[in-house]
Amino acid sequence: MTEATQTRPAALPRTVQMQYQVAMPQPESHLFEVTLQVKGWSYNLLDLKMPVWTPGSYLVREYARHLQDFTASHGTASRGTASHGTVSQDIDPAESKLTWHKCSKNHWQIEADGASEIEIRYRIFANELTVRTNHLDATHGFFNGAALFLFIPGFEQQPIQVAIAPPPEWRITTTLPPVTAQENTFLAADFDTLVDSPFEIGTHQLYEFEAMGKPHQFAIWGHSNLKIDRLIADTQKVIAAEAEIFGGLPYDRYVFLLHLASQGFGGLEHRNSCTLLYSRLGFRTDDRYNTFMQLVAHEFFHLWNIKRIRPKGLEIFDYEAENYTPSLWFSEGTTSYYDLTIPLRAGLYDVKAFLKLLGKEISQFLSTPGRRVQSLSESSFDAWIKLYRRDANSNNSQISYYLKGEMVSLLLDLLIRAKHGNGRSLDDVLRSLWRQFGQSGSDNSGLDNSGLDNSGSQLEIGFMPEQLEETIAAVAETDLSEFFSRYLHTTADLPFDEYLEPFGLQVQPESLDHLPPYLGLVAKSENGKEVIKFVESGSPAAQSGIDPEDELLAIDGWRVKADQLGDRLKDYAPGDILSVTLFHQDELRTCSVILSLPRPTAYQIVPIEQPSIAQQQNFRGWLGAELAELQKS
């Protein structure tokens, strides 16, 4: 599987000025009103396109489907005088209109008709609260650049001003620098920067704090049971722990945009900020709070691993199509491994909690049958058509590159540590990649606040899969060709115990004594019905013809609820024949199912018996705790 590369089209002459205005006069309508003013145009046609995806979320989302009311007209200077944005009475508005047509789903073409200034207006419907979309209501306006702005092909590298017209009393938070002497106006060095700089506009709470000598903000929309003092203190610890790996922070200012809602979970990384979505009442227990801090650690870690150290296929973004790479296992999976380890290093939880969380991740991995069907590199490459498009068969046919990438990163960290007595680790791989591919592009030249002239920022150098593997092998000082062949490109089982053994640990499945015989389906109560949501390939349920979306009615003639199924199965033994009654596409059916031996669904990491001195030392060097303390629990 090869790495796809993108090439930036040669830019047209730098004679064009672009300014967006984003207004929201009726927030309750969920409509952003967007105006693009193009000045200095000298071509017969003006092409405009809208991204179909946003970096960090690998799915074609077709943002153009939310665009409506598109118009194009002569700019003010091209059509006469204007007053407060309104054309003078002596100018016929109809005569100012320009002819345009739509070329494809996300492509508009305007006939310039000799106009050097062109004004484009459109509206974007925004009522989807996720970290990768837009949301506008009476309380706030939030948008991502890819989901709101059009770009002019060939002019992506030119600066763009963005003027915000907010409702009264609403504030604006973004990492874009303000334009001098222009109220509520900001400057993006290029279209990539605009896409990478989300806006939060509203009455959100702002909390300023310092970390590693640099200013940071939490911009929080929504009410919650979150204790802000604890959040800031713990975030400072996370920042310090991650900065220690890379030798400092590669930005001047960083913003955490936090949306607190009734439901939803997610994060999206940006170059100097991140957007987080979490349950507003999800901070009461330590477990839920730790989950949130893992999300913070994950998205913040991305400011190195993916925003600055990124695969070749993502070095230059093609906003109109899929950008393929087999290396998301490292960009996302390794980041997932560190979102577990960073809170431990930062002192947010102890080693017992860390191993418990790691055990849950291993349990999820070993309970996903798709790991035997899809390789890790294939999972990365096919993110665009699989990971974010789950269906009833997904667990049978695929494995998340987040999850398996995390598992492979664990093995690599243990391999390197065991060989070098904890003198080296996966940290050294990241530092090496930072020096080779990320750090060279982290120094940005200054921006002219007029927005008319800036030299832009140097692109990072994307790594090829071979370069990533060579860097890991060089740090390990070991030939890892067989490791990568087996665990990246095949579905071979991951040998957890082999890599945990030098650290005095092993993976232990739960006891089978209390588990029911294996049936191989998952059911859920939905609208008063018991609906089968998943049937494992090759399981007794699958072999009997039971399908997802069948309605489960009874077992051996007795009605059964989804939440009762496990207990009911405990009345049977492996080899028993079970009569399962259900509706299959509204047809009443009864299937005979032969139950099989129980299967573990949970695993934990536990100490081996009588660990050696070397194993205890390795454990201490890896996790900073004594193995003996773990053995007492």
N, C-alpha and C positions, 0 to 999 in steps of 0.2 A: 504494500500500500504506500503510495508516494505522497509527498507533501505538495499541495497545490500552491502556486505562487501567484501573486497579483502584481500588476505593473500600473503605476499611476500614469494616466494619459498626460501627454505634454500640455502644459497650461497655455491658454491663449494669452495674448498680450495683456499685461497688468494695467488696464486702463479703466476697469470697472469698479464702481463703488456699490456696496450692497448694505442696505439697512432693513432690518425687520422691525415691525411694531407688533406687539402682542397685546391685545386688549381683551377685556372680559366685562363688558358693560352689563350683562345679565348673567351672573354666574349660575343662577338656578337653571338656566337653559342648557348647561353643560357644553356651551359652545365658546371656544376660543376664536376671536376674530383676528386674523393674521394679515398683515400688509407687508409686502416686499417691494422696496423701492430700489430699482437698478438705475444707476447713473453712468454715463459714459459709454453706452452701448453703440456699437458701430457695425453690426451685422444685420443681415436681412431677417434672420430667424433667431428667436430666443427659445432654447430648450430648457425645460424645468423637469426635474425628476424628484421622486420621493423615495427614501429608503424603504426597503421591505423588511428589514430586521435591524436590531441594534446590537452593537458589540457587547459581549458578555452573556447574551441569551441567544442560543444557537437554534433559532427557528424562524422561518419566513412567516412574518405576522401580518404582512400586507397592510401597512399603516395607511395607505391611500384609501382604504375602504371607509375611513372616517372623515375624508375630505369632501366638502360640499361648497356650493355657491362660488365657484371659481370665476373670476373676471380678470381681464387685462385691459389696460388703458394707457394713453399717453401720460407721462409724468407731468408735474406742474409746469416745469419750464418749457416742455414741448407743446403744451396746449394753451398757454396764456397765463394770466395772473391768477392767484388764489388767495383766499383769506381764511385763515384758521383751518386749512385742510379742505376747504370747500371751493369748487371752481367758481369763478366770477360769473355774474349773470349773463355777460355777453358771450360766453362760451357754451355751446350746445353739448351737454354731457354725452349725447349719442355720438357726436363726431369724435369724441376722445377715445371711444372704445376701439380696441384692436382685435383683429380677427385671430382666433386660436382654434385649435382642435386637439383632441386627445389621441395620442399615437399608440399607447398601450396602457395597461392598468395603472402605471405610476409615472407616465410620461405625458407632459403637456408641451405643445409647440405653439409659439406666438409669432405672428407676422409683425415685425417691428414697424413697417411702414415708414421708415426713415426716422423714427423716434430715437433720440439719444437717452431719454429718460422714460422708463417704463414702470408702471405701478401694477402689481399683481395683488389681488385680494382673494381670500378664501376663508372658510371657517372649518374648524376641526371639532368634531363631537368627542367629548372627553368625559366618559363616565365609567372608566375601568380602573379601579384602584389596585394596581400592582406596581412593582418597582420598575417595570419596563414599558409602561404605557402612560396615559395622561388621565388626570382626574380634576374636574372643576365642578364645584358646587358652592353653596352659600357660605361655606367656611374657609375654603382655600382653592388655590389653583396650583397644580403640580404638572410639570411636563418634562418629557425627555426630548432632546433635540431631534432624534431620528423619527419620532412619532409626530412631530409638529412642523418641521421645516423642510422646504424644498431646496435642492441645490442645482446649480448651473454646471453641467458637465464641462470639464476643462478649467473651471474656475474654483475648484474645491480648495485650493491652497491660498486663496486670497482672504484678507480679513473681512469680518462681518460684524456689523453693529446690531445690537438687539435693544430696542427701547420697549419698556414695559409700561402699560397704562393700567395700573391697578385700581380697584375700587378704593374709596376713601378708607383710611386707617389700616390698610393692608401694607405689610412690609415685604421686601424682596430678599431672598437668600439664594446666592449662587456663588460659585468660585470664580466666575469670570470677573476680570478687573473692570471697575467703572470707568466711563469715558469722562475726561475732565470737562467740567462746566456744562454737562448735559445730564439733566436729572433723569434718574431711573434708566440710564443707558449704559450698556456694557459691551465689551469688545472681545470677540473670539478671534484668535490668530488665524483660524482656518475652519473649514467645515468639520473636520475631525474633532477639533476642540469644542465646537458648538454642540456636536452630538454628545460629547463626553462631559457636558456641563449642565446637569439638570437644574431646574428652577423650582423653588418652593415660594409661593406668593400667598400671603394671608395673615392671620393673626397668631401664627405659631409662636411658641415660646423659644427664646434663644438663650443658650447657656454657653458662656465663654469660659475656656480654660486653657491652660498651657501644658504642654508635654514636650520634653526634650528641647526646651527653650523656644518652641514655636507655637503660634496661636492655633487653637482648634475651637470648633463650635458644635454643639448639638442643636439642631433645629427640629423641634418636636411638635407635630400636629396630632391632636387628639388628647383625651384625658385617660389617665391610667392610675394603677397603684404602684408605679415605678418610683423608687427613691432616687432622686437625681444626684444627691451627694455620693451615694454608693456607686451609681453608674459612672460618674466622672472619675472617681478614684480608681475604680477597676479598669476603666478604659485607659487611663494613664499608665497603668501597669502593663496592659496588653501592648500599648504602643511602645513602651520601653523594651519589652521582651522581644518584639519583632524587630525593632530598630537595632538591637544588639546583634542580631544575626547578620544584618547587612551593613552595619557600621554607620548608622545615621538615618535621617529622614530625607527623602528626595523631593521635598516640596517646601514652600514657604508658609502655606496655610492649608488646613484640611477641615472639611465640613462633613458631619454625619447628619443626614436627613432621615429622621425617624417618623414613620407613620404608624400610629396606634389605632387599630380598628377592631371591630368585633370578631373578625376572623381573618385568616390569611397569614402567610409566612413567606419570607423571602428576602433576598438581598441582591443588589446589583452594584458592582464595582465601577468606579470611575478614577480618572487619573489623580484628582485631588479631592475626591469626595466619594461617598457611597450612599445608597438609598437602602433603608431597612424597613421592613414591614413585619409587625408583630402584634399579637393579641394584647389588647389594652389591659386585660386582667391577668396576663401571663407571667407576672413577676413575683407572685406571693410565695411560692415554694422555691427552695434552693435548686431543685432539679430544673424547673422551668426557667428560672433566672440564669442558670448555667447554660441552658440551651441558647438563650438570647446572647450571652457573652461569647459563646462559640460562633454565633452568626457574626457578631462584631469582629472577632478575631479573623474569621474567614474572609470577610470583605476587605478588611484592612490589609491583610496579607496579600491580597490581589494587587495592591498598588505596586508591588514588586512583581509577583508571579502572575503575569498575564498582561498587566498594563505596561510594564517596561521590559520584562523578560517574557517574550511571547514567540509562539511558533511562526515559522516562515509564512505559513498560509494565512496568518493574521497580521503580518507586518504592515501591509497596506490593505485597507478595507475596501471591498467591493460591496457597496450598499444595495446593489440591485439583485444579488444572487447569493447562494450559499458559498461560504468560504471554508474549504475543506482542510482538515488537518487530522492526522492520527495521534496527535500529541496532547489532546485535552486530558488524557489520563494524568499527565504531569501538571498541567496548568490548573486543573480543578481537583484531581485526586490528591496530589501532594498538598495542595492548599487545605483539603479536608483533613489530611493527617495532621497538619499543623494547627488546625482550629481545635483539635483535641489537646495537643501538647502545649500550645502557648498558654492557655489558662492555668495549666499545671505549673509551668515555669513562672508565671506571674503570681502564683500563690492564691489563685481564685478557688481552687479545690485541691485536694490531696491526691496521693498516688492511688489510694483505694478507689476514689471516685473516678480517676483516669482509667484504671484498668476495668472498672465496671462499664464505663462508657465504651471503651474499646471492645469489650466483650459483646456489647449490644450490636456494634457495627459488624463484628465477625458473625454473630448470629444471623443478622439480616443477609449477609453475603452467602453464608452456607445454606440458608433457607430459600435462596432464589435459584430455581432450576435453570433459568436462562444463562447462568454462568457456564453451563456445559454446552451451550449453543453458540454464543457470541464471544469472540475474543475481545480483549481490551482495546487494541488498536482499531478494530472494526467498530466497537462501541463509540470511540471518539469520532471516527470518520462519519458514522451514520447518525450523529446527534441530531442532524437536521430533519430526519424523517422518523426517528424512533423515540429518543428519550423524552421529548416534550409532547409526543403524540401517543400516549399510552392507551392501550385497549385491554380487553379481557385476557388476551394471550400474551401480553408484554412480559410478565414474569416467567413465562415459558420460553421466550425467544430472545431475551436480551438481558444484559447486565449493565448497570449504571457505571459510566467511567468515573464518576465521583467516588462510588463505593469501591469498585475493584481497584481503581487508581490509588485510593487510600490504603488498601490492603497491600498492594505492590510497593508503595512508598514505605510502609511499615517494614516489609521484608528487606528493602534496600537499606534503610536506616540501621536495622539490626545487623545486616551483613557487614556494612562498613564499620560499625562500632565494634563488632566481635573481632574483626581482622586487626583493627588498630587499637584495641584496648580502650575504646572511647576517646582515643586521641583524634579521631575523625568521625564525621557523621554526615547525615544528609544536609546539615547546615552548610558544610563545606562545598557540597555540590551547588547549593543555591548561591553561595558567595562567588564561586567560580563562574556560574552562568551570569551573575550580575556584572562581573568584571568584563566578560566577553561580549555580552549581548545587550545589557540594560544600561549600565552606568555611562557608557559613551554617549547615550542620547538623553541623559537626564538634565543636562544644563541647557536651559532655555535662554535665548537672547531676549533682550528687553522689548517691550511693546511700546509703541508710540500711542499715547492716550488719544490722539486725534483719530486713530483708527484708519488712517490713510496710508500708513507705511510701517511695516514691521518685517523683520527678517525671518519670522517663524521659528520653529523649534526643530532640532535635529531628530530625525527618525531613529528609533532603536533598530538594531539589527536582528531580524528574526532568525531563530535557530532551526536547522533541519533536524529531523528525527535522529539521523546518524550522529550529528554533533551533540545532541542531548545524551545519547547513549555513550559516546566517547568521553564526555565530561564526567558522567557518573563512574565509568570504568576507571578513568584516570584518578579520581579521588579514592576509589576503592583499591587501586593498584591491583586489580583482578580482571581477568578475562571474563566478561559478563555476557558474551555472545549467546551462550546457551540459555542463560537466565532470561534475556530479552526475547529470544526466540520462543521459549516455552510460555512465558507469563504475559507477554504482550501480544503475541501473534497466534497462540493456540488456546485451547480451553482446558489445558492441563490444570489439575488441582493445585492449589497453593499449599506448600508444605509448612504450615504455621509452626508446628512443633519443632521442626528442624531449625528454624531461625530463632525461636524463643528459648530453646534449650540452653544455649550459652549464657542466658540471663536468668536461668533457674526457674523458668516458667513453662507452662503448657496449656493447651486449650482443652477444656473438659466439657463434654456435653452434659446436659441435664440428665438426671436419673430417669429411666424409662418406666420405673415401677408405677408411677402415678398417671402415666399417659394412656389415653385410649388407643385402641387399634387405629390403624391409618386408613382414612377414607379418601383424602386428597381433594377436598373442596373447601371453599370459604363462602359462607352465606352471611347476608346482612338484612336487617329489617328496613324496608323502604315503603313508606305510605301504606302501612298495614299489611304488607306482604313480606314473605321471607324469600329473598332473591339470592340466587347463587351468583356470586361475583367472579369467582375464579375456580378453575378446575385444573389441577396440575397434570401436565402431559404424562401419560403412562400410568397414572394412579388408578386405583380401583374404580373411582368415580368416572374417570375418563374412559376406561375400558368398558364400562357398562352403558355408555352413551349419554351420560349427563353432561349438559352444556351450561356455560355462563348464560345468565338471564333467565334460566328456568326458574319457576316458582316452586320452592320446596314446600310440600304439604305435610307429609307424614313419614314415619319410620315404622315398619311392621304394623301399619294400620293405625298408629297413634300419632296425632298431630304433634308437630315439633316446631319450636321457635328457633331462630338463628342463634340466639344466645344460650340455648339449651343443648345445642347439638353435641358439644364436647362432653357434657355430663351424660347425655343419653348413650353415647358410644362407649362409655365406661362399663355399661352393662353387657358388653359383648367381648369376645375374644378374637384374636387373629384366626382367620379361617372361617369364621361364621359368615353365613350368607344373610345379607340385609336386604329387606324389601323397602325401596325408596319410592314414594309416590310424589309426583310433581306434575305441574303444567309445563309442557314444552310447546311454545307458540300456541297457547290456549288449548292444546290437546292433552287430555289426561293420560298420563303414562305411569307405569310402575316398572322400576328397574331392579334387577337382582344384582347386588354388589357383594363381592367376596372381600372381606376386610383383610388387611395385611398387618405385618408387625408394626408396632409404634415407631415413629421417627422423632428424634429430638428437634425442637424448634428454638432452643436457647442454649447458648454456650457461654462459658466464663473462662477467664484467664486466672490460673491458680499456680502457686509454687509447686515445684517438683519435690519429691521427698529427698531429704538429705542433700541439699545443694552444696557444691564445692565452694572453697574460698574464692576461686576464680569466678564462679557464677555469681556469687554475692557481690564481688567487686564490679562485675559488669552491670549488674542490676543497679547498684548505687551510682555508677557513672552515667547510666542512661536516664534514670528517673529521680536521682537525688534523694533516695530514701533507702532504708535498710530492708532487705528481703525478709529478715527475721520478724520485723513488725507485721509484715503481710501474713506471715505464717501463723501469727497468733490470732488472726481474725477468723 
